[in-house]
Amino acid sequence: MALNLEGGCLCGDIRYKVSGELDPEDTPSLCHCRTCQQASGAPVMPWATFNEKDIIITRGEPKVYHSSETAVRKFCGRCGSQIFFHRRGSHMLEITTVSLDTPDAIDPVRHIWVQSQRKYLNITDSLPKHQQES
């Protein structure tokens, strides 16, 4: 099912549109990895993956941070909102679903990297939990 969604950063300098289908191989996830925690300042980050051709930046230009040898994070240079995650060499792009204008439009279907889950965060939902990304 094709989605037509819009989103952006906290201050509004960055805006984007998504018109496409979720990547069935990399389902919407709640990521508990330490890098996401440090990049966001939160214990968990919700991500959804799309083909990068289905995402159009309609306002602004995100700043780029190479957070590892294989990953790039894109964020607003003014307010710091993290918006995109890209694995080098991939044609897929992940968006933070909370940056969508309708953040409940995409429900997560799994938890990933739960070995880095904060001890105070008690996960009580029935979603599958993976020690690493699967």
CNS distance restraints for C-alpha pairs under 8 A (distance, minus, plus):
assign (resid   1 and name CA) (resid  20 and name CA) 7.92 0.50 0.50
assign (resid   1 and name CA) (resid  21 and name CA) 5.91 0.50 0.50
assign (resid   2 and name CA) (resid  19 and name CA) 6.65 0.50 0.50
assign (resid   2 and name CA) (resid  20 and name CA) 4.69 0.50 0.50
assign (resid   2 and name CA) (resid  21 and name CA) 4.51 0.50 0.50
assign (resid   2 and name CA) (resid  22 and name CA) 7.71 0.50 0.50
assign (resid   3 and name CA) (resid  18 and name CA) 7.00 0.50 0.50
assign (resid   3 and name CA) (resid  19 and name CA) 5.47 0.50 0.50
assign (resid   3 and name CA) (resid  20 and name CA) 5.29 0.50 0.50
assign (resid   3 and name CA) (resid  21 and name CA) 5.92 0.50 0.50
assign (resid   3 and name CA) (resid  22 and name CA) 7.93 0.50 0.50
assign (resid   4 and name CA) (resid  17 and name CA) 7.31 0.50 0.50
assign (resid   4 and name CA) (resid  18 and name CA) 5.62 0.50 0.50
assign (resid   4 and name CA) (resid  19 and name CA) 4.51 0.50 0.50
assign (resid   4 and name CA) (resid  20 and name CA) 6.81 0.50 0.50
assign (resid   5 and name CA) (resid  17 and name CA) 5.76 0.50 0.50
assign (resid   5 and name CA) (resid  18 and name CA) 5.09 0.50 0.50
assign (resid   5 and name CA) (resid  19 and name CA) 6.57 0.50 0.50
assign (resid   5 and name CA) (resid 100 and name CA) 7.11 0.50 0.50
assign (resid   5 and name CA) (resid 101 and name CA) 7.58 0.50 0.50
assign (resid   5 and name CA) (resid 102 and name CA) 7.68 0.50 0.50
assign (resid   6 and name CA) (resid  15 and name CA) 7.43 0.50 0.50
assign (resid   6 and name CA) (resid  16 and name CA) 5.70 0.50 0.50
assign (resid   6 and name CA) (resid  17 and name CA) 4.39 0.50 0.50
assign (resid   6 and name CA) (resid  18 and name CA) 6.11 0.50 0.50
assign (resid   6 and name CA) (resid 100 and name CA) 5.82 0.50 0.50
assign (resid   6 and name CA) (resid 101 and name CA) 5.87 0.50 0.50
assign (resid   6 and name CA) (resid 102 and name CA) 7.85 0.50 0.50
assign (resid   7 and name CA) (resid  15 and name CA) 5.75 0.50 0.50
assign (resid   7 and name CA) (resid  16 and name CA) 5.44 0.50 0.50
assign (resid   7 and name CA) (resid  17 and name CA) 6.50 0.50 0.50
assign (resid   7 and name CA) (resid  99 and name CA) 5.46 0.50 0.50
assign (resid   7 and name CA) (resid 100 and name CA) 3.89 0.50 0.50
assign (resid   7 and name CA) (resid 101 and name CA) 4.80 0.50 0.50
assign (resid   7 and name CA) (resid 102 and name CA) 7.78 0.50 0.50
assign (resid   8 and name CA) (resid  12 and name CA) 6.15 0.50 0.50
assign (resid   8 and name CA) (resid  13 and name CA) 7.70 0.50 0.50
assign (resid   8 and name CA) (resid  14 and name CA) 5.29 0.50 0.50
assign (resid   8 and name CA) (resid  15 and name CA) 4.17 0.50 0.50
assign (resid   8 and name CA) (resid  16 and name CA) 5.95 0.50 0.50
assign (resid   8 and name CA) (resid  83 and name CA) 7.37 0.50 0.50
assign (resid   8 and name CA) (resid  99 and name CA) 5.50 0.50 0.50
assign (resid   8 and name CA) (resid 100 and name CA) 6.39 0.50 0.50
assign (resid   8 and name CA) (resid 101 and name CA) 7.30 0.50 0.50
assign (resid   9 and name CA) (resid  13 and name CA) 6.70 0.50 0.50
assign (resid   9 and name CA) (resid  14 and name CA) 5.53 0.50 0.50
assign (resid   9 and name CA) (resid  15 and name CA) 6.79 0.50 0.50
assign (resid   9 and name CA) (resid  76 and name CA) 6.52 0.50 0.50
assign (resid   9 and name CA) (resid  79 and name CA) 7.41 0.50 0.50
assign (resid   9 and name CA) (resid  81 and name CA) 5.39 0.50 0.50
assign (resid   9 and name CA) (resid  82 and name CA) 7.60 0.50 0.50
assign (resid   9 and name CA) (resid  83 and name CA) 7.04 0.50 0.50
assign (resid   9 and name CA) (resid  99 and name CA) 6.19 0.50 0.50
assign (resid  10 and name CA) (resid  79 and name CA) 6.40 0.50 0.50
assign (resid  10 and name CA) (resid  81 and name CA) 6.28 0.50 0.50
assign (resid  11 and name CA) (resid  78 and name CA) 7.45 0.50 0.50
assign (resid  11 and name CA) (resid  79 and name CA) 5.96 0.50 0.50
assign (resid  13 and name CA) (resid  59 and name CA) 6.52 0.50 0.50
assign (resid  13 and name CA) (resid  60 and name CA) 5.58 0.50 0.50
assign (resid  13 and name CA) (resid  76 and name CA) 7.15 0.50 0.50
assign (resid  13 and name CA) (resid  78 and name CA) 7.48 0.50 0.50
assign (resid  14 and name CA) (resid  57 and name CA) 7.40 0.50 0.50
assign (resid  14 and name CA) (resid  58 and name CA) 7.56 0.50 0.50
assign (resid  14 and name CA) (resid  59 and name CA) 5.16 0.50 0.50
assign (resid  14 and name CA) (resid  60 and name CA) 4.74 0.50 0.50
assign (resid  14 and name CA) (resid  61 and name CA) 6.54 0.50 0.50
assign (resid  14 and name CA) (resid  62 and name CA) 6.74 0.50 0.50
assign (resid  14 and name CA) (resid  76 and name CA) 6.38 0.50 0.50
assign (resid  15 and name CA) (resid  57 and name CA) 5.90 0.50 0.50
assign (resid  15 and name CA) (resid  58 and name CA) 5.38 0.50 0.50
assign (resid  15 and name CA) (resid  59 and name CA) 4.87 0.50 0.50
assign (resid  15 and name CA) (resid  60 and name CA) 6.85 0.50 0.50
assign (resid  16 and name CA) (resid  55 and name CA) 6.84 0.50 0.50
assign (resid  16 and name CA) (resid  56 and name CA) 5.49 0.50 0.50
assign (resid  16 and name CA) (resid  57 and name CA) 4.17 0.50 0.50
assign (resid  16 and name CA) (resid  58 and name CA) 5.08 0.50 0.50
assign (resid  16 and name CA) (resid  59 and name CA) 6.89 0.50 0.50
assign (resid  17 and name CA) (resid  55 and name CA) 5.66 0.50 0.50
assign (resid  17 and name CA) (resid  56 and name CA) 5.26 0.50 0.50
assign (resid  17 and name CA) (resid  57 and name CA) 6.46 0.50 0.50
assign (resid  17 and name CA) (resid  58 and name CA) 6.95 0.50 0.50
assign (resid  18 and name CA) (resid  54 and name CA) 5.64 0.50 0.50
assign (resid  18 and name CA) (resid  55 and name CA) 4.59 0.50 0.50
assign (resid  18 and name CA) (resid  56 and name CA) 6.60 0.50 0.50
assign (resid  19 and name CA) (resid  54 and name CA) 5.23 0.50 0.50
assign (resid  19 and name CA) (resid  55 and name CA) 6.60 0.50 0.50
assign (resid  20 and name CA) (resid  50 and name CA) 6.99 0.50 0.50
assign (resid  20 and name CA) (resid  51 and name CA) 7.55 0.50 0.50
assign (resid  20 and name CA) (resid  54 and name CA) 5.35 0.50 0.50
assign (resid  20 and name CA) (resid  55 and name CA) 7.99 0.50 0.50
assign (resid  21 and name CA) (resid  50 and name CA) 6.44 0.50 0.50
assign (resid  21 and name CA) (resid  51 and name CA) 7.89 0.50 0.50
assign (resid  22 and name CA) (resid  27 and name CA) 7.17 0.50 0.50
assign (resid  22 and name CA) (resid  28 and name CA) 7.90 0.50 0.50
assign (resid  22 and name CA) (resid  48 and name CA) 6.92 0.50 0.50
assign (resid  22 and name CA) (resid  49 and name CA) 5.78 0.50 0.50
assign (resid  22 and name CA) (resid  50 and name CA) 5.14 0.50 0.50
assign (resid  22 and name CA) (resid  51 and name CA) 7.90 0.50 0.50
assign (resid  23 and name CA) (resid  27 and name CA) 6.27 0.50 0.50
assign (resid  23 and name CA) (resid  48 and name CA) 7.93 0.50 0.50
assign (resid  23 and name CA) (resid  49 and name CA) 5.44 0.50 0.50
assign (resid  23 and name CA) (resid  50 and name CA) 5.37 0.50 0.50
assign (resid  23 and name CA) (resid  51 and name CA) 7.14 0.50 0.50
assign (resid  26 and name CA) (resid  48 and name CA) 7.68 0.50 0.50
assign (resid  26 and name CA) (resid  49 and name CA) 6.23 0.50 0.50
assign (resid  27 and name CA) (resid  48 and name CA) 6.54 0.50 0.50
assign (resid  27 and name CA) (resid  49 and name CA) 6.86 0.50 0.50
assign (resid  27 and name CA) (resid 108 and name CA) 7.52 0.50 0.50
assign (resid  27 and name CA) (resid 109 and name CA) 6.73 0.50 0.50
assign (resid  27 and name CA) (resid 110 and name CA) 7.72 0.50 0.50
assign (resid  28 and name CA) (resid  46 and name CA) 7.22 0.50 0.50
assign (resid  28 and name CA) (resid  47 and name CA) 5.56 0.50 0.50
assign (resid  28 and name CA) (resid  48 and name CA) 4.33 0.50 0.50
assign (resid  28 and name CA) (resid  49 and name CA) 6.76 0.50 0.50
assign (resid  28 and name CA) (resid 106 and name CA) 7.32 0.50 0.50
assign (resid  28 and name CA) (resid 107 and name CA) 6.82 0.50 0.50
assign (resid  28 and name CA) (resid 108 and name CA) 4.60 0.50 0.50
assign (resid  28 and name CA) (resid 109 and name CA) 5.80 0.50 0.50
assign (resid  28 and name CA) (resid 110 and name CA) 7.08 0.50 0.50
assign (resid  29 and name CA) (resid  46 and name CA) 5.72 0.50 0.50
assign (resid  29 and name CA) (resid  47 and name CA) 5.38 0.50 0.50
assign (resid  29 and name CA) (resid  48 and name CA) 6.59 0.50 0.50
assign (resid  29 and name CA) (resid 108 and name CA) 4.95 0.50 0.50
assign (resid  29 and name CA) (resid 109 and name CA) 5.97 0.50 0.50
assign (resid  29 and name CA) (resid 110 and name CA) 5.10 0.50 0.50
assign (resid  29 and name CA) (resid 111 and name CA) 5.63 0.50 0.50
assign (resid  29 and name CA) (resid 112 and name CA) 6.57 0.50 0.50
assign (resid  30 and name CA) (resid  44 and name CA) 6.21 0.50 0.50
assign (resid  30 and name CA) (resid  45 and name CA) 5.51 0.50 0.50
assign (resid  30 and name CA) (resid  46 and name CA) 4.43 0.50 0.50
assign (resid  30 and name CA) (resid  47 and name CA) 6.40 0.50 0.50
assign (resid  30 and name CA) (resid 108 and name CA) 6.33 0.50 0.50
assign (resid  30 and name CA) (resid 110 and name CA) 6.32 0.50 0.50
assign (resid  30 and name CA) (resid 111 and name CA) 4.72 0.50 0.50
assign (resid  30 and name CA) (resid 112 and name CA) 6.15 0.50 0.50
assign (resid  31 and name CA) (resid  36 and name CA) 7.05 0.50 0.50
assign (resid  31 and name CA) (resid  44 and name CA) 5.46 0.50 0.50
assign (resid  31 and name CA) (resid  45 and name CA) 5.11 0.50 0.50
assign (resid  31 and name CA) (resid  46 and name CA) 6.19 0.50 0.50
assign (resid  31 and name CA) (resid  47 and name CA) 7.29 0.50 0.50
assign (resid  31 and name CA) (resid 111 and name CA) 6.00 0.50 0.50
assign (resid  31 and name CA) (resid 112 and name CA) 4.96 0.50 0.50
assign (resid  31 and name CA) (resid 113 and name CA) 6.10 0.50 0.50
assign (resid  31 and name CA) (resid 114 and name CA) 7.58 0.50 0.50
assign (resid  32 and name CA) (resid  36 and name CA) 6.87 0.50 0.50
assign (resid  32 and name CA) (resid  37 and name CA) 6.86 0.50 0.50
assign (resid  32 and name CA) (resid  43 and name CA) 6.42 0.50 0.50
assign (resid  32 and name CA) (resid  44 and name CA) 4.80 0.50 0.50
assign (resid  32 and name CA) (resid  45 and name CA) 6.76 0.50 0.50
assign (resid  32 and name CA) (resid 111 and name CA) 7.32 0.50 0.50
assign (resid  32 and name CA) (resid 112 and name CA) 6.13 0.50 0.50
assign (resid  32 and name CA) (resid 113 and name CA) 5.16 0.50 0.50
assign (resid  32 and name CA) (resid 114 and name CA) 5.46 0.50 0.50
assign (resid  32 and name CA) (resid 115 and name CA) 7.75 0.50 0.50
assign (resid  32 and name CA) (resid 116 and name CA) 5.74 0.50 0.50
assign (resid  32 and name CA) (resid 117 and name CA) 5.27 0.50 0.50
assign (resid  32 and name CA) (resid 118 and name CA) 7.97 0.50 0.50
assign (resid  33 and name CA) (resid  37 and name CA) 6.39 0.50 0.50
assign (resid  33 and name CA) (resid  44 and name CA) 7.65 0.50 0.50
assign (resid  33 and name CA) (resid 112 and name CA) 7.51 0.50 0.50
assign (resid  33 and name CA) (resid 113 and name CA) 5.09 0.50 0.50
assign (resid  33 and name CA) (resid 114 and name CA) 7.09 0.50 0.50
assign (resid  33 and name CA) (resid 115 and name CA) 7.80 0.50 0.50
assign (resid  33 and name CA) (resid 116 and name CA) 5.40 0.50 0.50
assign (resid  33 and name CA) (resid 117 and name CA) 7.24 0.50 0.50
assign (resid  34 and name CA) (resid  38 and name CA) 6.19 0.50 0.50
assign (resid  34 and name CA) (resid 116 and name CA) 6.01 0.50 0.50
assign (resid  35 and name CA) (resid  39 and name CA) 6.02 0.50 0.50
assign (resid  35 and name CA) (resid  67 and name CA) 7.71 0.50 0.50
assign (resid  36 and name CA) (resid  40 and name CA) 5.92 0.50 0.50
assign (resid  36 and name CA) (resid  41 and name CA) 7.96 0.50 0.50
assign (resid  36 and name CA) (resid  42 and name CA) 7.82 0.50 0.50
assign (resid  36 and name CA) (resid  44 and name CA) 7.07 0.50 0.50
assign (resid  36 and name CA) (resid  45 and name CA) 6.38 0.50 0.50
assign (resid  37 and name CA) (resid  41 and name CA) 5.42 0.50 0.50
assign (resid  37 and name CA) (resid  42 and name CA) 5.18 0.50 0.50
assign (resid  37 and name CA) (resid  43 and name CA) 5.26 0.50 0.50
assign (resid  37 and name CA) (resid  44 and name CA) 6.21 0.50 0.50
assign (resid  37 and name CA) (resid  45 and name CA) 7.34 0.50 0.50
assign (resid  38 and name CA) (resid  42 and name CA) 7.36 0.50 0.50
assign (resid  39 and name CA) (resid  82 and name CA) 7.55 0.50 0.50
assign (resid  40 and name CA) (resid  45 and name CA) 7.44 0.50 0.50
assign (resid  40 and name CA) (resid  81 and name CA) 7.88 0.50 0.50
assign (resid  40 and name CA) (resid  82 and name CA) 6.74 0.50 0.50
assign (resid  43 and name CA) (resid 117 and name CA) 7.14 0.50 0.50
assign (resid  43 and name CA) (resid 118 and name CA) 6.40 0.50 0.50
assign (resid  43 and name CA) (resid 121 and name CA) 7.81 0.50 0.50
assign (resid  44 and name CA) (resid 117 and name CA) 7.86 0.50 0.50
assign (resid  45 and name CA) (resid  96 and name CA) 7.07 0.50 0.50
assign (resid  46 and name CA) (resid  96 and name CA) 5.63 0.50 0.50
assign (resid  46 and name CA) (resid  97 and name CA) 5.71 0.50 0.50
assign (resid  46 and name CA) (resid  98 and name CA) 6.90 0.50 0.50
assign (resid  46 and name CA) (resid 108 and name CA) 7.12 0.50 0.50
assign (resid  47 and name CA) (resid  94 and name CA) 6.01 0.50 0.50
assign (resid  47 and name CA) (resid  95 and name CA) 5.54 0.50 0.50
assign (resid  47 and name CA) (resid  96 and name CA) 4.69 0.50 0.50
assign (resid  47 and name CA) (resid  97 and name CA) 5.60 0.50 0.50
assign (resid  47 and name CA) (resid 108 and name CA) 7.86 0.50 0.50
assign (resid  48 and name CA) (resid  94 and name CA) 5.32 0.50 0.50
assign (resid  48 and name CA) (resid  95 and name CA) 5.49 0.50 0.50
assign (resid  48 and name CA) (resid  96 and name CA) 6.63 0.50 0.50
assign (resid  48 and name CA) (resid  97 and name CA) 6.34 0.50 0.50
assign (resid  48 and name CA) (resid 106 and name CA) 7.62 0.50 0.50
assign (resid  48 and name CA) (resid 108 and name CA) 7.94 0.50 0.50
assign (resid  49 and name CA) (resid  92 and name CA) 6.50 0.50 0.50
assign (resid  49 and name CA) (resid  93 and name CA) 5.61 0.50 0.50
assign (resid  49 and name CA) (resid  94 and name CA) 4.20 0.50 0.50
assign (resid  49 and name CA) (resid  95 and name CA) 6.45 0.50 0.50
assign (resid  50 and name CA) (resid  54 and name CA) 6.71 0.50 0.50
assign (resid  50 and name CA) (resid  55 and name CA) 7.54 0.50 0.50
assign (resid  50 and name CA) (resid  92 and name CA) 5.57 0.50 0.50
assign (resid  50 and name CA) (resid  93 and name CA) 5.48 0.50 0.50
assign (resid  50 and name CA) (resid  94 and name CA) 6.21 0.50 0.50
assign (resid  50 and name CA) (resid  95 and name CA) 7.93 0.50 0.50
assign (resid  51 and name CA) (resid  55 and name CA) 7.35 0.50 0.50
assign (resid  51 and name CA) (resid  91 and name CA) 6.00 0.50 0.50
assign (resid  51 and name CA) (resid  92 and name CA) 4.40 0.50 0.50
assign (resid  51 and name CA) (resid  93 and name CA) 6.00 0.50 0.50
assign (resid  52 and name CA) (resid  91 and name CA) 5.75 0.50 0.50
assign (resid  52 and name CA) (resid  92 and name CA) 5.05 0.50 0.50
assign (resid  52 and name CA) (resid  93 and name CA) 5.02 0.50 0.50
assign (resid  53 and name CA) (resid  91 and name CA) 7.90 0.50 0.50
assign (resid  57 and name CA) (resid  61 and name CA) 7.59 0.50 0.50
assign (resid  61 and name CA) (resid  76 and name CA) 7.70 0.50 0.50
assign (resid  62 and name CA) (resid  74 and name CA) 5.55 0.50 0.50
assign (resid  62 and name CA) (resid  75 and name CA) 5.13 0.50 0.50
assign (resid  62 and name CA) (resid  76 and name CA) 5.13 0.50 0.50
assign (resid  62 and name CA) (resid  77 and name CA) 6.59 0.50 0.50
assign (resid  63 and name CA) (resid  74 and name CA) 5.49 0.50 0.50
assign (resid  63 and name CA) (resid  75 and name CA) 5.33 0.50 0.50
assign (resid  63 and name CA) (resid  76 and name CA) 5.96 0.50 0.50
assign (resid  63 and name CA) (resid  77 and name CA) 5.57 0.50 0.50
assign (resid  64 and name CA) (resid  72 and name CA) 6.65 0.50 0.50
assign (resid  64 and name CA) (resid  73 and name CA) 5.85 0.50 0.50
assign (resid  64 and name CA) (resid  74 and name CA) 4.65 0.50 0.50
assign (resid  64 and name CA) (resid  75 and name CA) 6.64 0.50 0.50
assign (resid  65 and name CA) (resid  72 and name CA) 5.65 0.50 0.50
assign (resid  65 and name CA) (resid  73 and name CA) 5.19 0.50 0.50
assign (resid  65 and name CA) (resid  74 and name CA) 6.30 0.50 0.50
assign (resid  66 and name CA) (resid  71 and name CA) 6.02 0.50 0.50
assign (resid  66 and name CA) (resid  72 and name CA) 4.44 0.50 0.50
assign (resid  66 and name CA) (resid  73 and name CA) 6.33 0.50 0.50
assign (resid  67 and name CA) (resid  71 and name CA) 5.81 0.50 0.50
assign (resid  67 and name CA) (resid  72 and name CA) 5.71 0.50 0.50
assign (resid  67 and name CA) (resid  73 and name CA) 6.51 0.50 0.50
assign (resid  68 and name CA) (resid  72 and name CA) 7.14 0.50 0.50
assign (resid  70 and name CA) (resid  87 and name CA) 5.65 0.50 0.50
assign (resid  70 and name CA) (resid  88 and name CA) 5.37 0.50 0.50
assign (resid  71 and name CA) (resid  85 and name CA) 7.07 0.50 0.50
assign (resid  71 and name CA) (resid  86 and name CA) 5.68 0.50 0.50
assign (resid  71 and name CA) (resid  87 and name CA) 4.49 0.50 0.50
assign (resid  71 and name CA) (resid  88 and name CA) 5.75 0.50 0.50
assign (resid  72 and name CA) (resid  85 and name CA) 5.80 0.50 0.50
assign (resid  72 and name CA) (resid  86 and name CA) 5.13 0.50 0.50
assign (resid  72 and name CA) (resid  87 and name CA) 6.34 0.50 0.50
assign (resid  72 and name CA) (resid  88 and name CA) 7.09 0.50 0.50
assign (resid  73 and name CA) (resid  82 and name CA) 7.27 0.50 0.50
assign (resid  73 and name CA) (resid  83 and name CA) 7.72 0.50 0.50
assign (resid  73 and name CA) (resid  84 and name CA) 5.73 0.50 0.50
assign (resid  73 and name CA) (resid  85 and name CA) 4.55 0.50 0.50
assign (resid  73 and name CA) (resid  86 and name CA) 6.37 0.50 0.50
assign (resid  74 and name CA) (resid  82 and name CA) 6.18 0.50 0.50
assign (resid  74 and name CA) (resid  83 and name CA) 5.94 0.50 0.50
assign (resid  74 and name CA) (resid  84 and name CA) 4.91 0.50 0.50
assign (resid  74 and name CA) (resid  85 and name CA) 6.28 0.50 0.50
assign (resid  75 and name CA) (resid  80 and name CA) 5.88 0.50 0.50
assign (resid  75 and name CA) (resid  81 and name CA) 5.40 0.50 0.50
assign (resid  75 and name CA) (resid  82 and name CA) 4.25 0.50 0.50
assign (resid  75 and name CA) (resid  83 and name CA) 5.32 0.50 0.50
assign (resid  75 and name CA) (resid  84 and name CA) 6.77 0.50 0.50
assign (resid  76 and name CA) (resid  80 and name CA) 4.83 0.50 0.50
assign (resid  76 and name CA) (resid  81 and name CA) 5.32 0.50 0.50
assign (resid  76 and name CA) (resid  82 and name CA) 6.67 0.50 0.50
assign (resid  76 and name CA) (resid  83 and name CA) 7.60 0.50 0.50
assign (resid  82 and name CA) (resid  96 and name CA) 7.20 0.50 0.50
assign (resid  83 and name CA) (resid  95 and name CA) 5.62 0.50 0.50
assign (resid  83 and name CA) (resid  96 and name CA) 5.32 0.50 0.50
assign (resid  83 and name CA) (resid  99 and name CA) 6.39 0.50 0.50
assign (resid  84 and name CA) (resid  93 and name CA) 6.77 0.50 0.50
assign (resid  84 and name CA) (resid  94 and name CA) 5.49 0.50 0.50
assign (resid  84 and name CA) (resid  95 and name CA) 4.65 0.50 0.50
assign (resid  84 and name CA) (resid  96 and name CA) 6.38 0.50 0.50
assign (resid  85 and name CA) (resid  93 and name CA) 6.06 0.50 0.50
assign (resid  85 and name CA) (resid  94 and name CA) 4.98 0.50 0.50
assign (resid  85 and name CA) (resid  95 and name CA) 6.48 0.50 0.50
assign (resid  86 and name CA) (resid  90 and name CA) 7.31 0.50 0.50
assign (resid  86 and name CA) (resid  92 and name CA) 6.91 0.50 0.50
assign (resid  86 and name CA) (resid  93 and name CA) 5.10 0.50 0.50
assign (resid  86 and name CA) (resid  94 and name CA) 6.32 0.50 0.50
assign (resid  87 and name CA) (resid  92 and name CA) 7.61 0.50 0.50
assign (resid  87 and name CA) (resid  93 and name CA) 7.58 0.50 0.50
assign (resid  95 and name CA) (resid  99 and name CA) 7.61 0.50 0.50
assign (resid  96 and name CA) (resid 100 and name CA) 7.48 0.50 0.50
assign (resid  97 and name CA) (resid 103 and name CA) 5.52 0.50 0.50
assign (resid  97 and name CA) (resid 104 and name CA) 7.88 0.50 0.50
assign (resid  97 and name CA) (resid 106 and name CA) 6.91 0.50 0.50
assign (resid  98 and name CA) (resid 102 and name CA) 7.93 0.50 0.50
assign (resid  98 and name CA) (resid 103 and name CA) 4.83 0.50 0.50
assign (resid  98 and name CA) (resid 104 and name CA) 7.97 0.50 0.50
assign (resid  99 and name CA) (resid 103 and name CA) 6.73 0.50 0.50
assign (resid 109 and name CA) (resid 127 and name CA) 5.98 0.50 0.50
assign (resid 109 and name CA) (resid 128 and name CA) 7.34 0.50 0.50
assign (resid 110 and name CA) (resid 127 and name CA) 5.06 0.50 0.50
assign (resid 110 and name CA) (resid 128 and name CA) 4.94 0.50 0.50
assign (resid 110 and name CA) (resid 129 and name CA) 6.03 0.50 0.50
assign (resid 110 and name CA) (resid 130 and name CA) 7.64 0.50 0.50
assign (resid 111 and name CA) (resid 127 and name CA) 6.74 0.50 0.50
assign (resid 111 and name CA) (resid 128 and name CA) 6.19 0.50 0.50
assign (resid 111 and name CA) (resid 129 and name CA) 4.75 0.50 0.50
assign (resid 111 and name CA) (resid 130 and name CA) 6.08 0.50 0.50
assign (resid 112 and name CA) (resid 129 and name CA) 6.14 0.50 0.50
assign (resid 112 and name CA) (resid 130 and name CA) 4.88 0.50 0.50
assign (resid 112 and name CA) (resid 131 and name CA) 6.23 0.50 0.50
assign (resid 112 and name CA) (resid 132 and name CA) 5.55 0.50 0.50
assign (resid 112 and name CA) (resid 133 and name CA) 5.13 0.50 0.50
assign (resid 112 and name CA) (resid 134 and name CA) 7.42 0.50 0.50
assign (resid 113 and name CA) (resid 117 and name CA) 7.30 0.50 0.50
assign (resid 113 and name CA) (resid 130 and name CA) 6.07 0.50 0.50
assign (resid 113 and name CA) (resid 131 and name CA) 4.79 0.50 0.50
assign (resid 113 and name CA) (resid 132 and name CA) 4.05 0.50 0.50
assign (resid 113 and name CA) (resid 133 and name CA) 5.80 0.50 0.50
assign (resid 114 and name CA) (resid 129 and name CA) 6.67 0.50 0.50
assign (resid 114 and name CA) (resid 130 and name CA) 6.12 0.50 0.50
assign (resid 114 and name CA) (resid 131 and name CA) 4.90 0.50 0.50
assign (resid 114 and name CA) (resid 132 and name CA) 6.76 0.50 0.50
assign (resid 115 and name CA) (resid 131 and name CA) 5.14 0.50 0.50
assign (resid 115 and name CA) (resid 132 and name CA) 7.18 0.50 0.50
assign (resid 117 and name CA) (resid 121 and name CA) 7.04 0.50 0.50
assign (resid 130 and name CA) (resid 134 and name CA) 6.78 0.50 0.50
